[in-house]
Amino acid sequence: MPQLPATDSPAYGPLDPLDQHRGPVDRAFPDAPDAPTADELRVPVQATSVTPDRHQGAVAAPDGPGTAVAAPPAPASGHSGPSPQNGQLAALIEEAGFSHAGLARRVDQLGLEHGLDLRYDKTSVTRWLRGQQPRGATPALIAEVFTRRLGRRLTAQDLGLDACAPVYAGLEFAETPQEAVDIVASMWRKDNGPQSELRRIAFTPAGLVVPSRDWLIGRTDERVARDGSTLPRPDAAGPPPTGAAPAGAAPVGPPGTSAAPPVRTPASGQAGAPAARSASGARLGSATGAAVGGGAGAGAALGRVPSQSRRPPVAVEPPYTDPAREPRPALRVGRGDIAAIRAVGDLFRALDHAYGGGHARQALVRYLESEAEPMLRGRYGEQIGRALFGAVADLTRLAGWTSFDIAAHGLAQRYFVQALRLSQAAGDRALGGYVLVTMSQQAVHLGHGREAVQLARVAQQGVGTAVPPTVQALLHAAEARGHGLLGDVRACTTALVRAERSLAAARSGDELPSWARYFDEAQLSDEFAHCYRDLQQWRTSAQHAEKSLRLRSPAYARSRIFCRLVLATARLGMGDLDEACSMATDALRAAGEMRSARSLEYVRDFHRRLTPYRGSPVARAFEETARQSGVI
């Protein structure tokens, strides 16, 4: 049985049993049904004058204080009293064997996994059954509770609840490669919107635990190949051109006459048509954002066509078919496509290093949506498919990295989680480890040292020793940064020594992935400088920062800004105020040429450290320059 990581983090619990559908199953989700309490067997209602609601099929009560909504008549079941308004949720509660209190308790416990302090009880569940919609991320959490219990994927809509709020979206570690494609493709589209809500989502430390655990104990997907023959047009649900007869329109007779409406025959790409599926069975409907059918419930409203009719058959007008909305042949992916994606990754990486994440981030996301998604939904065999997932995982991680650089931390976190899942589909453990290192670096930047250490350790455990020494050095350096932030001198020094030894074992002929080529002696010295700055060992920090600046290529302009500000901080700690302010001023001017929120945050950090010296002329001069630049 796969083992959970050996760790001292309270976020990781003891070993849990594995479920064949979801992996680790929370011990708070036992198999035995919950015994309902006496007051859960009936939903109390207040008698009142009611009017049938012909749209909802329920019973509507007049508005006003003290009134209640009477539920529809009870079905033939073992429960007494009227049935709840949310029949979907009621049916799933019965199928799962949950009591109201048991369901509420599980939702609260799952919320804790995601950093949410929820305090639902059996009364809350009764309200949900009566039609009240829970707020925020709760619908998604309820769906996850039922998913774990019943062993099949359920969404909030399957429970009769509103879709999950953005705070939870994107943190899912998908069960299948195609589900992962659906999630990340949806993120690309939303990120490309004119007012992307994703960029305002907050970072969630608790959201780091489950994906890293699932990656560590998970196995490479058995199959990623696709042989789909068609793809839906992204505008398949659009209206027909002006003057075209819509599908199923009733024939117009002379004035004063009436014609029986024809039977509607849904066409592909028209409202009421079933959602398109690829040859492998993957649904290409609402989850992908391509409106192939008429939406949930559209087909149900059409009714069944009787096999015989006493009336003469009514002529059905052929539906309008727009060639632009016809399903198009799925793209056949080849090695040239993989090489192109990797070349694009190298290009955007260079732009990020030289000019900051804000310069090309949006273009990168557009490329992922317009070019990478059609490939992921195209046709490919196993070998090409895994290479494709790996190349797109690298680009998705880079989209997260550039989002991190513009301080869109919640969005960055979600891109990292999805890149981690794509790397698992690729079967590339080294890349997955690098994604975890990236997540660790973000945690350090945001002050979460403990989580940073755990992520780096999970990466080391998951990758093992079958990676080049340079990658090993990178993993150990990430752990050292977390220890440095926590002020643990011994653990930090140990991790730095391991990183140094690993890099010393590297050879010039080693074959390195493109994402690891930046980690050289200059980068290792930079990591040393940051660690010793956090440990307040100023002289040692300054020595490593100077070495890094000597070795660092000008192409890594942003990293040079960071290192100069680390050196300025070390000089300040050593009491050299004039030299510190001079270096910081130079770095401030260089940061002004960047589209990098992190560069400005380094400047602000130095400004905060100047507080004891505000009376000095050089400190006041730096503060004035920073204020004129709009940094403070």
C-alpha positions in Angstrom: 0.0 0.0 0.0 1.3 3.4 -0.8 2.5 5.4 2.2 1.8 9.0 3.1 4.9 11.2 3.6 6.8 10.9 6.8 6.4 14.4 8.1 6.0 16.4 11.3 3.4 18.7 9.8 0.0 18.7 11.5 -1.5 19.1 8.1 -0.7 15.5 7.3 -2.6 13.0 9.4 -1.9 9.3 10.1 -2.1 6.8 7.3 -5.6 6.5 5.9 -7.1 3.6 3.9 -7.1 3.9 0.2 -10.3 4.1 -1.8 -10.1 2.7 -5.3 -11.8 5.8 -6.7 -10.3 8.6 -4.7 -7.2 7.4 -3.0 -7.0 8.3 0.7 -10.3 8.2 2.4 -10.9 10.3 5.5 -11.4 8.2 8.5 -14.3 10.5 9.4 -16.2 8.9 6.4 -17.1 5.4 7.7 -18.9 2.9 5.6 -21.6 2.3 8.1 -24.8 4.4 7.6 -25.5 7.1 10.1 -28.5 6.6 12.2 -30.8 9.6 11.7 -32.0 11.3 14.8 -35.7 11.5 15.5 -36.1 15.1 14.4 -34.3 14.4 11.1 -37.0 12.0 10.0 -39.3 14.9 9.3 -39.0 18.4 7.9 -41.3 20.5 10.0 -43.4 23.1 8.1 -45.8 25.7 9.1 -49.3 25.5 7.6 -50.1 28.4 5.4 -52.1 29.3 2.4 -50.1 28.3 -0.6 -50.2 28.6 -4.4 -48.8 26.0 -6.8 -45.7 27.2 -8.6 -46.1 25.9 -12.2 -42.5 26.6 -13.0 -40.8 24.9 -10.1 -43.3 22.1 -9.5 -43.1 23.1 -5.8 -45.4 25.1 -3.6 -44.8 28.8 -3.2 -45.8 30.6 0.0 -46.5 34.3 0.3 -43.7 36.5 1.4 -43.6 37.9 4.9 -42.2 37.2 8.3 -43.3 34.0 10.0 -44.4 32.3 6.8 -42.9 29.0 5.7 -42.8 27.1 2.4 -44.8 23.9 2.4 -43.0 21.0 0.7 -44.7 18.9 -2.0 -46.5 15.7 -1.0 -44.4 13.0 0.5 -43.3 10.1 -1.8 -43.8 6.5 -1.0 -40.9 5.9 1.3 -40.0 5.0 4.8 -39.8 8.6 5.9 -42.8 10.4 7.3 -43.7 14.0 6.7 -43.5 16.1 3.5 -40.6 15.6 1.2 -37.9 18.4 0.9 -37.7 20.8 -2.0 -34.2 19.7 -3.0 -35.0 16.1 -4.0 -31.6 15.5 -5.6 -29.8 16.2 -2.3 -32.4 14.2 -0.3 -32.0 11.2 -2.6 -28.2 11.3 -2.3 -28.4 11.6 1.5 -30.5 8.4 1.6 -28.2 6.6 -0.8 -25.1 7.5 1.3 -26.8 6.6 4.5 -26.0 10.0 6.1 -27.8 11.5 9.0 -28.2 15.3 8.8 -25.8 15.7 11.7 -23.3 13.3 10.0 -23.4 15.1 6.7 -22.8 18.5 8.5 -19.9 17.0 10.5 -18.2 15.7 7.3 -18.6 19.1 5.6 -17.0 20.9 8.6 -14.1 18.4 8.6 -13.5 18.7 4.9 -13.6 22.5 5.2 -10.7 22.3 7.7 -8.6 20.6 5.1 -9.0 23.7 2.9 -8.5 26.2 5.7 -12.2 27.0 6.2 -13.7 27.2 9.7 -17.3 25.9 9.0 -19.7 25.2 11.8 -22.7 23.5 10.1 -25.1 21.3 12.0 -28.2 19.2 11.3 -30.3 22.3 11.1 -28.1 23.6 8.3 -28.8 20.4 6.3 -32.5 20.8 6.9 -32.3 24.3 5.4 -30.4 23.0 2.3 -33.2 20.4 1.8 -35.7 23.2 2.0 -34.0 24.9 -0.9 -31.6 27.3 0.9 -28.3 27.6 -1.1 -25.1 27.4 1.1 -22.6 30.1 0.3 -19.0 30.3 -0.8 -17.1 27.0 -1.3 -19.6 24.9 0.7 -21.5 23.5 -2.3 -18.2 22.1 -3.7 -17.3 20.7 -0.3 -20.7 19.0 0.0 -20.2 17.5 -3.4 -16.7 16.2 -2.4 -18.2 14.5 0.7 -20.6 12.6 -1.4 -17.9 11.8 -4.0 -15.8 10.2 -1.3 -18.7 8.3 0.2 -20.3 7.0 -3.0 -17.1 6.5 -5.0 -18.2 8.4 -8.1 -17.6 12.0 -9.1 -20.4 14.4 -8.1 -20.7 18.1 -8.6 -22.6 20.8 -6.8 -25.2 20.8 -9.6 -25.7 17.0 -9.1 -26.8 17.9 -5.6 -29.2 20.6 -6.7 -26.9 23.3 -5.4 -25.2 26.3 -7.0 -21.8 25.8 -8.6 -18.8 26.1 -6.3 -17.3 29.5 -5.6 -14.0 30.5 -7.2 -12.2 30.2 -3.9 -12.3 26.4 -4.2 -12.1 26.0 -8.0 -8.7 25.0 -9.3 -7.5 23.3 -6.2 -8.9 20.0 -7.2 -6.5 17.2 -8.0 -8.4 15.5 -10.8 -9.1 11.8 -10.9 -8.4 11.4 -14.7 -6.2 13.2 -17.2 -9.2 14.4 -19.2 -10.8 15.8 -16.0 -7.6 17.6 -15.4 -7.7 19.1 -18.9 -11.3 20.3 -18.2 -10.3 22.0 -15.0 -7.1 23.8 -16.3 -8.8 24.7 -19.7 -11.6 26.4 -17.8 -9.0 28.3 -15.8 -7.2 29.5 -19.0 -10.5 30.8 -20.4 -11.5 32.6 -17.2 -8.0 34.0 -16.9 -8.3 35.4 -20.4 -11.5 37.2 -19.6 -11.6 41.0 -19.5 -12.1 41.1 -15.7 -10.7 37.9 -14.4 -12.0 37.1 -10.9 -9.3 34.4 -10.7 -6.6 37.1 -10.2 -8.2 38.3 -7.0 -8.5 34.9 -5.3 -6.6 34.6 -2.1 -3.8 32.1 -1.5 -4.9 29.2 0.7 -2.1 27.5 2.8 -4.4 24.5 3.5 -4.9 24.0 -0.2 -1.3 22.8 -0.5 -1.8 19.7 1.5 -4.2 17.5 -0.5 -2.6 18.0 -4.0 0.9 17.3 -2.7 -0.3 14.2 -0.8 -2.2 12.9 -3.8 0.8 13.4 -6.1 3.1 11.6 -3.7 1.0 8.5 -3.2 -0.6 8.5 -6.7 0.4 6.4 -9.6 1.0 7.4 -13.2 -2.2 7.3 -15.2 -2.5 4.0 -17.1 -3.7 5.6 -20.3 -3.6 9.1 -21.7 -4.0 8.3 -25.4 -6.9 9.8 -27.2 -8.5 8.7 -30.5 -11.3 11.3 -30.7 -12.4 12.1 -34.2 -14.1 15.5 -33.7 -14.0 18.5 -31.6 -16.9 20.9 -30.9 -16.7 24.4 -32.2 -16.2 26.9 -29.3 -19.2 28.9 -30.6 -21.4 26.0 -31.2 -24.3 27.4 -29.2 -24.5 30.7 -31.0 -27.7 31.8 -32.7 -28.1 31.2 -36.5 -27.6 34.2 -38.8 -30.4 36.7 -39.3 -33.0 35.3 -41.6 -32.2 31.7 -41.0 -35.0 29.5 -39.7 -34.2 28.2 -36.3 -34.4 24.5 -35.7 -37.8 23.3 -34.9 -39.6 26.5 -35.7 -43.3 26.1 -36.3 -44.5 26.7 -39.9 -46.3 30.0 -40.4 -49.7 29.8 -42.0 -52.0 32.4 -43.4 -53.5 35.0 -41.1 -56.3 33.6 -39.1 -55.1 30.0 -39.2 -53.1 28.0 -36.8 -50.7 25.1 -37.2 -49.8 22.5 -34.8 -46.2 23.0 -33.7 -43.8 20.5 -35.2 -41.9 17.9 -33.2 -38.5 19.4 -32.4 -35.6 17.4 -33.7 -32.4 18.5 -31.9 -29.4 18.8 -34.2 -25.7 18.7 -33.3 -24.7 22.1 -32.0 -28.4 23.1 -31.4 -30.3 23.6 -28.1 -31.5 20.2 -26.9 -28.8 18.2 -28.6 -26.9 15.8 -26.4 -23.5 16.9 -25.4 -20.8 15.8 -27.8 -18.4 13.0 -26.8 -15.1 12.0 -28.0 -14.4 8.5 -29.3 -12.9 7.7 -25.9 -16.1 8.7 -24.1 -14.9 12.0 -22.6 -17.6 14.5 -22.3 -16.9 17.7 -24.2 -19.9 19.7 -22.8 -20.3 22.2 -20.0 -17.1 21.2 -18.2 -15.0 22.4 -21.1 -16.9 25.6 -21.6 -17.7 24.6 -25.2 -21.5 24.9 -25.4 -22.3 21.8 -27.5 -25.8 21.1 -26.3 -28.5 23.3 -24.8 -27.3 23.0 -21.3 -28.5 20.8 -18.4 -32.2 20.0 -18.7 -32.6 21.4 -22.2 -33.4 18.0 -23.7 -35.7 17.0 -20.9 -38.1 19.8 -21.8 -38.7 18.4 -25.3 -40.6 15.3 -24.1 -40.9 11.9 -25.8 -42.3 11.6 -29.3 -45.1 9.0 -29.4 -44.6 6.0 -31.7 -48.1 6.4 -33.0 -50.4 9.3 -33.4 -54.1 9.7 -34.3 -53.3 13.0 -36.1 -51.7 13.1 -39.5 -47.9 13.5 -39.3 -46.7 17.1 -39.2 -43.9 18.1 -41.6 -40.7 19.0 -39.7 -38.7 21.8 -41.2 -35.0 20.8 -41.5 -32.9 22.6 -38.8 -30.5 25.3 -39.9 -26.9 24.1 -39.9 -24.1 26.6 -39.9 -20.9 25.1 -41.3 -18.9 27.3 -38.9 -20.5 25.5 -36.0 -20.1 22.0 -37.3 -17.8 19.8 -35.2 -14.3 20.0 -36.6 -11.8 17.1 -37.0 -9.7 16.6 -33.9 -6.1 17.7 -34.3 -3.6 15.0 -34.8 -0.7 15.8 -32.4 2.9 14.9 -33.5 6.4 15.4 -32.3 6.7 18.7 -34.1 3.8 20.0 -31.9 5.6 19.0 -28.7 8.8 20.6 -29.9 6.9 23.8 -30.6 5.3 23.9 -27.1 8.7 23.4 -25.5 10.2 26.2 -27.7 7.4 28.5 -26.6 8.2 27.6 -23.0 11.9 28.6 -23.5 10.8 31.9 -25.0 8.4 32.8 -22.2 10.9 31.7 -19.6 13.6 34.1 -21.1 11.1 37.0 -21.2 10.1 36.3 -17.6 13.7 36.3 -16.4 14.6 39.5 -18.3 11.5 41.6 -17.9 9.3 40.2 -15.2 6.2 38.0 -15.2 3.8 40.8 -16.1 5.2 41.4 -19.6 4.2 38.2 -21.3 1.9 36.4 -18.8 -1.3 37.1 -20.6 0.2 36.1 -24.0 1.3 32.8 -22.4 -2.2 32.1 -21.1 -3.7 32.9 -24.5 -1.3 30.5 -26.1 -2.3 27.8 -23.7 -6.0 28.3 -24.4 -5.7 28.7 -28.2 -3.0 26.2 -29.0 -2.4 23.8 -26.1 -6.1 23.0 -25.3 -6.9 21.8 -28.9 -3.9 19.5 -28.7 -4.9 18.1 -25.4 -8.3 17.4 -26.9 -6.8 16.0 -30.1 -5.6 12.6 -31.2 -2.4 11.1 -29.9 -0.9 7.8 -28.8 0.6 7.0 -25.4 4.1 8.2 -26.0 3.1 11.5 -27.7 0.4 12.0 -25.2 2.7 11.8 -22.2 5.1 14.1 -23.8 2.3 16.5 -24.6 1.0 16.5 -21.0 4.6 17.1 -19.8 5.1 20.1 -22.1 1.8 21.6 -21.2 2.4 21.0 -17.5 5.7 23.0 -17.8 3.9 25.9 -19.5 1.1 25.8 -16.9 3.6 25.9 -14.1 5.2 28.9 -15.9 1.7 30.6 -16.1 1.6 30.1 -12.3 5.1 31.5 -11.9 4.3 34.6 -13.8 1.1 35.0 -11.9 3.1 34.7 -8.7 5.4 37.4 -10.0 2.5 39.9 -10.4 1.2 39.0 -6.9 -1.8 37.0 -8.1 -1.0 34.5 -5.5 -4.3 32.6 -5.4 -4.3 32.1 -9.2 -0.6 31.1 -9.1 -1.4 28.5 -6.5 -4.1 27.0 -8.6 -2.0 26.9 -11.7 0.7 25.1 -9.7 -1.8 22.5 -8.5 -3.0 21.8 -12.1 0.5 21.7 -13.4 1.3 19.1 -10.7 -1.7 17.0 -11.9 -0.6 17.3 -15.6 2.9 16.2 -14.7 1.4 13.1 -13.1 -0.4 12.3 -16.4 2.9 12.7 -18.2 4.6 10.3 -15.8 7.3 12.9 -15.2 8.1 12.7 -11.5 11.1 15.1 -11.8 8.8 17.8 -13.3 6.2 17.2 -10.5 9.0 17.6 -8.0 9.9 20.9 -9.6 6.3 22.1 -9.4 6.3 21.4 -5.7 9.6 23.3 -5.4 7.9 26.3 -7.1 5.0 26.0 -4.6 7.5 25.9 -1.8 9.2 29.1 -3.1 5.8 30.8 -3.1 5.1 29.7 0.4 8.5 31.1 1.5 7.7 34.4 -0.2 4.3 34.6 1.7 5.8 33.7 5.0 4.7 30.1 5.3 8.0 28.4 6.3 6.6 25.2 7.6 4.5 24.5 4.5 7.6 25.4 2.4 9.7 22.7 4.1 7.0 20.1 3.8 6.5 20.7 0.1 10.2 20.5 -0.5 10.4 17.2 1.5 7.5 15.7 -0.4 9.2 16.6 -3.7 12.4 14.9 -2.5 10.6 11.8 -1.4 8.5 11.6 -4.6 11.4 12.1 -6.9 13.9 9.8 -5.2 17.5 9.6 -6.6 16.8 8.9 -10.2 17.3 12.5 -11.3 20.4 14.5 -12.2 22.4 16.0 -9.4 21.4 19.5 -10.4 17.8 18.7 -9.8 18.7 17.2 -6.4 20.5 20.4 -5.5 17.4 22.4 -6.5 15.2 20.3 -4.2 17.6 20.7 -1.2 18.0 24.4 -1.7 14.2 24.8 -1.6 14.1 23.0 1.8 16.9 25.2 3.1 14.9 28.4 2.2 12.0 27.2 4.4 14.3 26.4 7.3 15.9 29.8 7.0 12.6 31.5 7.2 11.8 29.5 10.3 15.1 30.5 11.8 16.3 26.9 12.1 20.1 27.3 11.7 21.0 23.7 12.0 18.4 22.3 9.5 19.0 25.2 7.1 22.8 24.6 7.1 22.3 20.8 6.6 20.0 21.4 3.6 22.5 23.9 2.1 25.4 21.5 2.4 23.4 18.8 0.7 22.5 21.2 -2.1 26.2 22.2 -2.5 27.3 18.6 -2.6 24.7 17.7 -5.2 25.6 20.5 -7.5 29.3 19.6 -7.1 28.5 16.1 -8.4 26.9 17.6 -11.6 28.8 17.2 -14.9 28.7 19.4 -17.9 27.4 16.6 -20.1 24.4 15.8 -17.9 21.1 15.9 -19.7 18.9 18.5 -18.0 15.3 19.5 -18.6 15.0 23.0 -19.8 13.3 24.1 -16.5 16.4 23.1 -14.5 19.1 24.8 -16.5 18.9 28.0 -14.6 20.2 26.3 -11.4 23.9 26.8 -11.5 26.6 28.0 -9.1 25.3 31.6 -9.3 21.8 30.4 -8.3 23.1 28.3 -5.5 25.0 31.3 -4.1 21.9 33.3 -4.4 20.0 30.7 -2.3 22.8 30.8 0.3 22.6 34.6 0.4 18.8 34.5 1.0 19.1 31.9 3.7 21.8 33.7 5.7 19.9 36.9 5.4 16.9 35.3 7.0 19.2 33.9 9.7 20.7 37.4 10.2 24.2 36.2 9.4 25.0 39.3 7.5 28.6 38.9 6.6 28.1 35.4 5.2 25.0 36.5 3.3 26.9 39.4 1.7 29.8 37.1 0.6 27.4 34.8 -1.2 25.4 37.6 -2.7 28.6 39.2 -4.1 29.6 35.8 -5.6 26.2 35.4 -7.2 26.3 38.8 -8.8 29.7 38.1 -10.2 28.6 34.8 -11.8 25.0 35.7 -12.8 24.3 36.4 -16.5 22.6 39.8 -17.3 19.8 37.8 -18.9 18.6 37.1 -15.4 17.8 40.7 -14.7 15.1 40.1 -12.1 17.2 37.7 -10.1 20.0 40.2 -10.1 17.6 42.8 -8.6 16.7 40.4 -5.9 20.3 39.6 -5.1 21.4 43.3 -5.0 18.6 44.0 -2.5 19.7 41.0 -0.4 23.2 42.4 -0.5 22.0 45.9 0.4 20.1 44.3 3.4 23.3 42.5 4.5 25.3 45.7 4.3 22.7 47.4 6.3 22.9 44.7 8.9 26.7 45.1 9.0 26.2 48.9 9.7 27.2 50.2 6.3 24.3 52.5 5.8 25.7 54.5 2.9 26.7 51.5 0.8 23.3 49.8 1.6 21.2 52.8 0.4 23.4 53.2 -2.7 22.9 49.6 -3.7 19.2 49.7 -2.9 18.7 52.9 -5.0 20.3 51.2 -8.0 18.1 48.2 -7.6 15.1 50.4 -7.2 15.8 52.0 -10.6 16.2 48.6 -12.2 13.0 47.4 -10.7 11.2 50.3 -12.3 11.9 48.7 -15.7 10.3 45.5 -14.6 6.8 44.3 -14.5 7.4 42.4 -11.4 5.5 42.9 -8.1 8.1 40.8 -6.3 10.8 43.2 -7.3 8.9 46.0 -5.7 8.2 43.9 -2.6 12.0 43.4 -2.2 12.4 47.2 -2.3 9.6 47.7 0.2 11.2 45.1 2.5 14.5 47.1 2.5 12.6 50.3 3.2 11.0 48.7 6.3 14.4 47.7 7.5 15.5 51.4 7.2 13.1 52.4 10.0 15.8 52.8 12.7 17.8 55.1 10.3 15.0 57.4 9.1 16.8 60.4 10.5 19.9 59.8 8.3 20.1 61.9 5.1 20.9 58.9 3.0 17.9 57.0 4.3 15.7 60.0 3.7 17.1 60.3 0.2 16.3 56.7 -0.6 12.8 57.1 0.9 12.1 60.1 -1.3 13.3 58.3 -4.4 11.1 55.4 -3.6 8.1 57.6 -3.0 8.6 59.5 -6.3 8.8 56.1 -8.0 5.4 55.1 -6.5 6.9 52.1 -4.7 6.0 53.3 -1.2 
